[in-house]
């Protein structure tokens, strides 16, 4: 399916843990199928585990492969930044999603 030129926003909320990873993956895939630019707002995330982080990385790779874009927006909850930094996925402690996106190793 060819995506439109419009942007689609996906809001991720609450604890982003393994039990939500499949739903997040499906939401991101649906958004990428419908739009050429997908914005992921993680301002309301309470936590993020590896399974959900992998879903974001996979969606980003899918977007690039399809000539589309996937970007993060919003403020980064401190707990999320601390966890990802401690695990080596994040350089520094960014507060804004634009900095977070640039600081994610390999994103």
PANUNU-126929 format. One line per 5 residues: for each residue x, y, z of N, C-alpha, C, O. Coordinates in pm, 1 decimal, decimal comma. Atoms other than C-alpha are relative to their C-alpha. Layout:
N
X/Y/Z/X/Y/Z/X/Y/Z/X/Y/Z; ... .
//
This chain:
107
83,7/-117,6/0,0/0,0/0,0/0,0/88,2/124,0/0,0/181,2/132,5/80,3; -77,4/-122,4/9,2/140,1/339,1/-93,7/-46,6/98,5/105,7/-166,3/124,9/117,6; 34,0/-95,2/-105,2/153,3/587,5/194,4/-30,3/137,2/-56,5/20,4/174,2/-162,3; 30,2/-136,2/41,2/10,4/935,9/167,0/113,0/91,9/45,7/205,1/49,1/115,3; -101,2/-97,5/-39,0/216,3/1250,2/212,1/-24,8/53,9/140,5/60,1/123,8/195,8 .
32,0/-53,5/-131,8/45,9/1326,5/541,5/75,9/-73,5/110,1/126,3/-184,2/91,4; -63,8/60,9/-116,1/191,4/1257,9/882,5/-104,6/-65,9/87,4/-220,4/-24,3/91,2; 86,7/69,3/-95,3/42,3/1021,4/1133,8/73,6/-3,8/132,7/193,4/-31,7/136,8; -59,9/3,9/-133,0/104,3/1041,7/1508,5/-49,4/-122,1/75,3/-168,5/-153,4/75,3; 30,9/113,8/-86,2/117,5/737,4/1733,9/42,4/39,8/141,2/159,1/70,6/165,3 .
-28,1/-34,4/-139,4/92,5/810,7/2107,2/20,7/-127,8/79,7/-66,7/-214,4/83,8; -28,6/115,5/-84,1/257,8/556,4/2334,1/-12,7/43,7/145,4/46,9/142,9/187,3; 31,2/-40,0/-137,2/134,4/563,5/2693,7/19,1/-114,7/96,8/11,9/-232,0/60,2; -9,9/98,5/-106,3/188,2/387,4/3021,8/130,8/-75,7/-4,5/226,8/-33,0/-68,7; -121,5/81,7/2,3/443,3/116,2/3084,2/11,7/-71,7/-135,1/-75,8/-149,8/-172,4 .
-22,6/64,1/129,9/584,5/7,3/2748,0/83,4/-124,8/25,2/206,2/-123,4/17,7; -63,1/125,6/-37,8/660,4/-349,5/2840,9/-37,0/-109,6/-98,3/-121,0/-90,4/-186,2; 10,3/109,3/97,3/676,1/-682,2/2661,0/-144,4/-36,5/-35,6/-171,8/-75,0/-149,3; 139,0/34,1/27,8/301,9/-741,3/2691,5/-66,0/97,6/-97,3/-172,7/67,9/-151,1; 54,3/-98,8/93,2/243,1/-429,8/2477,7/79,2/7,8/-130,3/39,7/80,2/-221,7 .
-88,6/-11,0/116,1/520,6/-483,1/2221,3/-70,2/-36,5/-131,1/-52,8/33,6/-230,8; 69,0/40,5/123,1/304,4/-665,8/1964,9/-100,2/105,9/-43,9/-112,3/134,2/-163,1; 95,3/-106,2/32,4/37,6/-395,6/1983,1/69,2/124,7/-52,0/20,5/189,6/-144,5; -77,6/-115,7/46,4/297,8/-121,9/1944,4/50,8/-25,1/-141,3/43,7/62,7/-227,3; -49,7/35,4/133,8/449,0/-301,2/1646,4/-112,3/12,4/-102,6/-91,4/67,1/-210,9 .
114,2/-6,8/91,4/104,1/-332,1/1485,5/-43,8/144,7/-24,6/-73,7/181,8/-138,0; 39,0/-140,8/14,7/17,6/34,7/1551,3/96,8/76,1/-88,9/56,1/156,3/-173,0; -100,9/-67,5/81,3/344,3/152,1/1400,8/-5,5/-45,5/-146,0/10,2/35,8/-237,0; 10,4/51,4/136,6/306,2/-73,8/1095,9/-122,2/59,3/-70,3/-115,3/94,6/-188,1; 121,9/-59,1/56,5/-48,0/55,2/1040,3/23,4/146,5/-36,7/-17,6/191,8/-143,6 .
-29,1/-140,4/26,5/70,3/415,2/1066,1/92,9/15,8/-120,3/72,7/104,8/-203,0; -92,3/-6,7/113,4/356,6/352,2/822,3/-68,2/-36,3/-131,6/-30,2/14,2/-237,2; 73,8/35,2/121,1/115,4/194,2/575,5/-88,2/115,4/-46,7/-119,5/125,1/-165,4; 94,4/-106,5/31,3/-107,4/502,9/589,0/65,2/135,4/-27,3/1,8/223,4/-85,7; -61,7/-132,4/12,2/144,9/788,8/590,6/148,3/-11,6/-32,5/211,3/-114,1/-6,3 .
-142,3/0,6/33,9/489,4/881,6/467,5/87,2/46,7/116,2/208,3/24,8/116,2; -71,0/-44,9/-119,0/585,7/1037,4/801,2/-78,9/-45,1/121,9/-198,2/-16,9/133,8; 63,1/44,7/-124,3/510,7/877,9/1137,2/74,3/65,2/115,9/196,8/58,4/125,5; -52,2/-64,4/-119,7/560,7/1070,1/1459,3/-43,1/-85,1/118,8/-161,3/-116,1/134,0; 29,4/81,1/-118,3/583,8/866,3/1780,0/19,5/88,0/122,9/131,0/129,8/154,5 .
-5,2/-82,4/-121,3/498,2/1063,9/2092,6/15,0/-92,7/119,2/-73,3/-173,8/147,2; -24,0/85,8/-116,6/650,0/897,4/2399,1/-4,9/77,8/131,1/43,3/30,7/234,1; 9,3/-84,4/-119,8/577,4/1178,5/2645,3/-72,2/-69,1/115,6/-38,2/-46,1/231,6; 81,2/63,7/-104,0/325,8/962,2/2835,3/46,9/-140,3/35,7/-21,3/-212,6/108,3; -55,2/131,3/-35,1/544,9/652,0/2854,6/48,6/4,3/144,6/114,2/99,9/186,1 .
-44,8/7,6/-139,0/606,3/546,6/3212,8/128,9/-80,0/12,5/206,6/-59,6/105,8; -116,4/86,9/-0,6/873,7/289,8/3132,9/12,5/-58,0/-140,3/-82,3/-51,7/-218,5; -18,2/64,3/129,8/1019,6/111,4/2830,3/98,3/-114,6/16,2/208,5/-96,2/67,9; -90,7/113,7/-6,9/1168,1/-235,5/2809,0/56,4/-30,6/-138,0/22,0/35,0/-236,3; -69,1/34,2/123,6/1379,9/-399,8/2541,3/-95,5/-38,7/-112,4/-72,1/-1,7/-227,4 .
93,7/43,0/104,1/1084,9/-554,2/2354,4/-64,0/119,7/-70,1/-78,5/119,1/-192,4; 61,0/-118,6/59,4/922,1/-215,4/2299,4/103,7/86,3/-71,0/74,4/146,4/-174,4; -107,6/-71,7/68,0/1252,8/-51,3/2214,9/29,9/-66,6/-134,0/52,9/2,1/-233,5; -22,4/72,3/125,2/1305,0/-322,5/1952,4/-111,0/29,3/-100,3/-84,7/38,7/-220,2; 111,1/-33,5/89,7/959,7/-245,2/1809,6/22,8/136,6/-64,2/-6,8/155,4/-182,2 .
-31,2/-132,4/55,7/1066,4/119,7/1767,1/112,2/-8,1/-103,5/103,2/52,0/-210,5; -111,8/16,1/94,4/1395,5/21,1/1601,8/-47,8/-68,6/-128,9/-9,3/-27,9/-238,6; 49,8/71,4/117,7/1215,4/-221,3/1368,2/-87,3/90,9/-86,3/-77,9/88,2/-209,0; 85,6/-91,9/75,4/959,0/41,0/1269,8/84,3/106,0/-70,6/54,1/144,9/-183,5; -89,4/-99,1/61,5/1237,1/292,2/1203,7/67,4/-60,6/-123,4/76,4/4,9/-227,3 .
-63,0/68,5/112,8/1414,7/38,4/978,4/-100,8/-20,5/-113,7/-67,5/-2,0/-230,8; 105,8/19,0/99,8/1086,2/-39,1/799,7/-29,7/131,8/-71,9/-46,6/134,3/-193,8; 25,7/-131,2/60,0/1024,7/332,2/743,4/109,7/35,6/-99,5/81,1/75,1/-212,6; -112,4/-32,5/88,9/1372,0/386,2/596,9/-1,8/-86,2/-125,6/20,5/-36,4/-236,0; 2,1/91,8/114,7/1341,8/79,7/373,4/-109,9/37,0/-98,8/-95,9/13,9/-218,9 .
112,4/-39,1/85,3/1012,1/212,4/238,5/5,1/144,9/-46,2/-91,5/194,6/-104,1; -10,9/-139,0/40,3/1139,7/564,7/176,9/-86,0/93,3/83,6/-124,5/200,9/38,0; 83,6/-79,8/-88,9/940,1/696,5/471,3/82,2/45,6/119,2/201,4/16,6/128,7; -68,6/-51,1/-117,8/1026,2/864,5/798,7/-76,3/-38,1/126,0/-199,4/-42,8/126,7; 57,4/22,7/-132,5/966,6/776,7/1162,9/85,5/80,0/97,8/207,2/63,3/105,1 .
-70,0/-86,4/-95,0/1055,2/1030,0/1430,5/-69,8/-3,8/135,1/-188,7/-34,4/144,8; 52,4/-7,1/-135,4/1008,6/1064,7/1804,1/-25,9/145,2/34,9/43,9/234,8/-12,6; 28,0/-135,9/-45,2/852,1/1369,4/1969,1/-45,7/-1,2/143,9/-83,8/-104,9/198,3; 46,2/-16,7/-136,9/764,6/1502,3/2310,7/114,4/6,7/98,9/231,3/17,3/61,8; -100,1/1,1/-106,2/942,9/1501,6/2640,7/28,3/-144,6/38,0/-58,3/-231,4/27,3 .
-39,7/135,3/-36,0/1131,8/1197,9/2758,7/-15,3/-17,5/150,8/48,1/54,1/228,2; 12,8/25,4/-143,3/1020,8/1061,3/3094,5/136,3/-42,6/57,7/208,1/-122,2/-2,8; -129,2/25,7/-61,8/1319,9/1046,6/3330,2/25,6/-149,4/17,2/136,7/-195,9/-8,3; -17,3/144,3/-20,9/1262,6/677,2/3410,6/42,2/-70,4/-129,6/127,4/-159,3/-127,7; -34,7/60,8/129,3/1279,5/586,4/3039,9/144,8/33,4/-35,8/221,4/-55,1/-73,9 .
-137,6/-40,9/32,4/1599,1/786,9/2983,6/100,6/-70,2/90,1/204,4/-116,5/42,8; -92,1/65,5/-93,4/1762,2/643,0/3296,4/18,2/-147,5/-33,7/130,7/-197,6/-35,0; -7,7/143,4/30,4/1679,0/283,0/3205,2/80,2/-25,4/-127,5/168,1/-111,5/-129,8; -69,0/22,7/127,1/1798,1/309,7/2845,0/145,4/42,1/5,9/230,2/-18,1/-59,9; -138,7/-42,3/-18,3/2111,9/496,5/2947,2/78,3/-106,1/77,6/190,8/-140,0/40,9 .
-65,5/102,2/-82,3/2196,5/236,7/3212,6/26,7/-128,0/-79,2/123,3/-199,2/-51,7; -15,7/121,4/80,9/2154,0/-41,4/2955,0/91,1/21,5/-120,9/119,2/-73,2/-194,4; -92,1/-27,6/109,3/2383,2/130,1/2703,5/-65,2/32,9/-132,8/3,7/40,2/-234,6; 69,4/-33,3/124,6/2117,0/216,5/2444,4/-5,7/149,4/-26,0/-37,4/192,1/-137,0; 17,5/-143,7/9,7/2124,0/588,7/2509,5/125,4/71,2/47,7/179,9/39,6/153,5 .
-113,2/-82,9/-39,2/2407,9/839,7/2516,7/-53,2/123,7/71,1/-129,6/200,3/12,3; 44,4/-117,3/-73,3/2349,3/1101,5/2786,7/-139,5/-17,5/57,4/-193,2/-128,1/63,1; 133,1/-0,4/-60,4/2019,0/1197,0/2947,0/-84,7/109,5/-65,2/-112,7/210,9/-1,2; 77,2/-102,8/69,9/1815,9/1391,4/2687,2/-139,7/16,8/60,3/-196,6/-77,2/115,7; 133,7/-28,4/-49,7/1489,4/1556,7/2785,3/-102,9/8,8/-111,5/-220,4/-19,8/-88,6 .
91,2/-14,7/113,1/1336,2/1618,7/2441,5/18,5/-116,8/-97,3/128,2/-170,9/-110,4; -2,3/115,3/89,9/1251,1/1349,4/2188,1/99,3/16,2/-114,1/160,6/-81,4/-157,3; -93,8/-21,6/110,0/1460,4/1508,6/1915,4/142,1/-36,0/44,3/217,4/-97,7/-31,2; -130,6/35,5/-54,7/1768,9/1475,6/2135,9/6,0/-148,7/31,0/108,9/-213,0/10,0; 10,4/142,4/-32,5/1655,4/1130,8/2248,9/24,0/-83,8/-124,8/101,2/-179,6/-122,8 .
-13,8/71,0/127,3/1625,6/1013,5/1887,8/144,6/0,7/-47,7/195,9/-102,0/-92,1; -138,4/-12,3/43,4/1974,5/1141,5/1805,5/95,7/-74,5/93,4/205,0/-113,1/52,1; -87,1/63,8/-99,9/2116,7/983,0/2123,8/-16,4/-151,0/7,8/65,8/-218,8/69,4; 18,3/144,2/-0,6/1976,8/634,0/2070,4/104,5/-65,1/-89,8/114,3/-31,9/-207,9; -106,7/66,4/73,6/2263,1/413,2/1960,4/-59,5/-79,2/-117,4/-141,6/-168,9/-97,7 .
41,7/73,0/119,6/2204,4/295,3/1601,5/-141,7/24,9/-47,4/-190,2/-47,9/-133,9; 140,7/-23,5/38,1/1854,6/442,8/1568,9/-8,5/75,6/-129,6/-118,4/104,4/-177,1 .
//
